[in-house]
Amino acid sequence: MFVRGKVVGKEGVACFEVRKEKGSITLRAEFPDGEQLDYSIDCSCLEPLELVGLLLPAFEDRLGEIEGVFVEEVEEERSVLGRIKELLGKTF
């Protein structure tokens, strides 16, 4: 799964991307000053926005009071079996 969005604070906006794979989840954020935050954890139990929520204090340190978190894009990665089922469903 892939999620892209923005965290808006009183002092700026940080763009983020979160990628969830089988055994891990990774967040990359870029702040207005060009500084980046990279965070990765070997835990597939978290959802992408849960990780963003857990890291909001780090965003708040750099952006001031958080005004909102906005999701711009969500991409579900489907398994090969899921794609085959989808194709067969359209055929029959």
Backbone as a ProteinNet text record, in pm:
[ID]
protein_1_A
[PRIMARY]
MFVRGKVVGKEGVACFEVRKEKGSITLRAEFPDGEQLDYSIDCSCLEPLELVGLLLPAFEDRLGEIEGVFVEEVEEERSVLGRIKELLGKTF
[TERTIARY]
84.8	0	90.2	45.8	119.9	25	66.4	-14.6	73.1	19	89.4	-2.3	57.3	-24.1	60.2	-5	59.7	16.4	110	79.6	94.5	-12	-13.3	-1.3	98	117.9	113.2	115.2	109.5	231.2	344.6	467.1	509.4	425	460.7	388.5	424.4	362.3	471.5	449.8	542.9	470.1	531.5	476.7	530.6	445.1	490.2	445.8	520	486.2	507.5	411.4	422.9	402.3	492	481.9	476.7	370.9	355.5	378.7	473.4	502.9	480.6	509.6	478.8	523.9	649.7	699.3	739.4	715.1	761.8	675.1	697.5	629.8	732.4	736.2	837.2	770.5	816.8	766.2	882.6	856	952.6	875.1	927.9	863.3	967.1	922.2	1010.1	949.5	1030.5	986.3	1019.4	956.7	975.6	1121.3	1203.6	1344.1	1431.2	1370.1	1442.9	1490.3	1477.8	1517.5	1419.7	1470.7	1386.4	1377.8	1266.9	1246.4	1224.4	1310.4	1295.9	1276.8	1172.1	1144.6	1094.7	1148.6	1109.4	1097.6	999.1	979.5	939.5	993.6	960.6	836.5	721.9	594.4	485.1	422	315.4	179.5	177.8	51	-1.4	83.8	40.9	-8.7	-106.6	-152.9	-77.4	-66.4	11.6	-27.9	-155.6	-195.9	-177.2	-176	-144.8	-0.1	89.9	229.6	244.6	174.8	178.4	129.6	23	-30.6	68.4	139.5	238.8	355.8	384.6	496.9	456.1	330.2	285.4	365.7	410.3	494.1	623.1	681.9	801.4	766.9	650.7	605.7	578.6	515.6	480	604.3	711.7	837	888.8	867.8	923.1	823.1	692.5	590.2	504.4	525.7	437.9	309.3	210	83.6	24.4	-14.1	-68.9	-212.3	-240.6	-374.9	-451.5	-380	-449.8	-354.4	-406.3	-335.3	-424.5	-369.8	-447.9	-386.8	-471.3	-428.4	-460.1	-360.3	-377.7	-390	-325.7	-325.1	-311.6	-390.8	-381.6	-376.9	-279.6	-263.7	-258.1	-356.1	-359	-281.6	-189.8	-117.1	-190.5	-231.1	-306.7	-213.8	-250	-170.8	-197.9	-114.4	-132.3	-264.1	-296.3	-422.4	-541.3	-532.2	-639.4	-658.1	-548.8	-557.4	-619.8	-582.5	-639.9	-790.2	-832	-975.9	-1049.8	-989.3	-1050.6	-1066.9	-963.5	-970.1	-1074.1	-1077.4	-1175.6	-1317.6	-1334.2	-1466.6	-1517.9	-1429.2	-1469.3	-1497.8	-1429.8	-1443.7	-1575.2	-1614.4	-1734.8	-1848.4
-116.4	0	123.8	226.1	350.9	466.3	557.9	674.9	798.7	901.2	1029	1139.1	1236.5	1344.8	1457.1	1542.6	1660.2	1675.7	1723.5	1764.8	1916.5	1984.9	2130.6	2181	2265.5	2327.5	2478.2	2546.2	2693.4	2755.7	2683.7	2740.3	2677.4	2593.5	2534.8	2404.4	2346.4	2223	2121.2	1998.1	1888.9	1784.5	1744.8	1639.5	1505.9	1402.4	1271.7	1162.4	1052.4	930.1	814.5	722.9	604.9	482.8	386.5	262.6	146.4	64.9	-53.5	-175.3	-258.2	-381.6	-497	-618.7	-736.4	-727.4	-700.3	-704	-570.8	-460.9	-331.8	-217.3	-102.6	19.1	132.4	216.4	321.4	455.1	559.1	694.2	783.9	867.1	970	1101.4	1202.5	1334.2	1440	1543.4	1656	1783.7	1855.4	1977.6	2099.8	2214.3	2333.6	2377.8	2350.6	2392	2292.9	2189.5	2090.1	1971.3	1979.8	1869.2	1752.7	1630.1	1511.9	1432.3	1362.8	1267.4	1131.8	1036.5	899.5	810.3	728.9	639.7	507.9	400.1	267.7	176.5	87.8	-5.4	-141.3	-245.6	-381.3	-428.8	-378.4	-412.7	-393.4	-500.8	-488.4	-466.3	-450.9	-434.2	-290.6	-194.1	-54.6	-23.7	63.1	115.7	246.8	288	408.4	533	560.1	681.8	668.4	547.1	527.3	567.7	532.5	571.2	722.8	787.2	933.8	992.4	937.2	984.7	969.2	857.2	835.2	933.6	978.8	1070	1217.9	1247.7	1388	1477.6	1430.2	1518	1562.5	1475.4	1513.4	1619.2	1605.6	1706.6	1838.9	1829.7	1950	2027.1	1956.5	2023.9	2112.3	2071.2	2145.2	2238.4	2208.2	2285.8	2372.9	2364.1	2435.4	2356.1	2418.9	2351.2	2291.8	2164.5	2095.6	2140.5	2181.4	2224.7	2116.6	2022.4	1915.2	1819.9	1701.3	1599.9	1566.8	1578.5	1559.4	1449.3	1357.8	1247.9	1285.2	1275.3	1311.2	1189.1	1078.6	961.1	835	734.7	603.2	499.9	413.3	309.9	173.9	91.8	-44.2	-134	-210.2	-306.4	-439.5	-490.5	-615.5	-731.9	-844.1	-964.8	-1017.7	-1108.8	-1172	-1247.3	-1317.5	-1391.2	-1295.7	-1179.7	-1080.7	-1029.6	-1009.7	-964.5	-1071.3	-1196.6	-1306.9	-1316	-1306.6	-1310.3	-1195.7	-1078.5	-962	-984.8	-1037.5	-1065.5	-1172.5	-1277.7	-1383.2	-1334.2	-1245.2	-1188.4	-1106.3	-1036.8	-957.4	-1044	-1159.2	-1247.1	-1324.3	-1367.7	-1452.2	-1378.7
0	0	0	-67.9	-79.4	-50	37.8	72	60.4	-4.8	-19	33.8	104.9	157.2	213.6	295.1	353.6	498.5	578.8	715.3	716.7	755.7	755.1	898.4	920.9	1051	1038	1150.1	1148	1080.3	1080.5	1025.1	892.5	834.4	706	677.2	563.9	516.3	486.5	532.1	503	418.5	309	224.3	274.3	271.7	317.2	222	225.8	154	249.9	255.1	339.3	251.3	263.3	187.1	284.9	272.5	356.1	268.8	311.2	240.3	336.4	293.6	374.4	519.1	544.5	681.5	739.1	666.5	716.5	666.1	725.8	683.4	691.4	587.3	575.5	547.9	618.5	598.5	556.9	459.4	418.3	410.1	478	477.8	443.5	373.8	340.5	396.9	471.9	537.7	452.3	481.3	398.7	385.2	486.4	480.4	402.9	345.2	267.3	349	479.4	566.6	550.1	562.7	545.6	674.3	688.2	796.2	731.4	762.2	713.5	835	832.1	944	888.9	941.9	896.8	1018.3	1016.1	1125.8	1067.7	1127.2	1084	1158.5	1115.3	1178.8	1074.4	1037.4	937.5	1003.9	1136.9	1207.4	1199.5	1167.9	1156.7	1016.8	1008.6	880.7	854.5	728.5	696.5	774.9	787	858.5	1008.6	1060.4	1202.1	1229.1	1138.3	1153.5	1147.7	1056.3	1048.9	1181.7	1235.3	1363	1477.5	1479.3	1584.6	1573.9	1454.1	1432.8	1430.4	1458.2	1457.6	1552.8	1669.4	1753.3	1681.8	1600.5	1524.4	1419.7	1356.9	1260.4	1332.7	1449.6	1524.1	1569.3	1602.8	1641.3	1529.2	1405.6	1290.9	1224.3	1238.3	1167.4	1258.9	1388.1	1480.4	1499.8	1557.7	1585.9	1456.9	1462.8	1346	1322.3	1199.4	1161.7	1088.2	1024.7	953.8	885	856.6	779.8	660.5	541.4	420.1	334.2	290.9	204.9	61.4	-27.1	-167.4	-257.9	-219.8	-306.3	-221.4	-254.8	-190.9	-301.4	-294.8	-396.4	-327.7	-353.5	-299.5	-393.5	-338.1	-419.3	-410.6	-523.5	-526.6	-554.8	-501.2	-524.3	-664.6	-708.8	-839.9	-842.8	-734	-726.5	-738.1	-673.8	-683.3	-824.8	-896.3	-1035.7	-1124.4	-1102.4	-1181.6	-1157.4	-1031.6	-999.5	-1067.3	-1068.7	-1132.9	-1283.4	-1347.8	-1491.2	-1522.4	-1442.8	-1465.1	-1442.3	-1346.7	-1320.3	-1436.7	-1507.1	-1622.3	-1743.6	-1751.3	-1866.7	-1863.3	-1744.5	-1733.8	-1679
[MASK]
++++++++++++++++++++++++++++++++++++++++++++++++++++++++++++++++++++++++++++++++++++++++++++

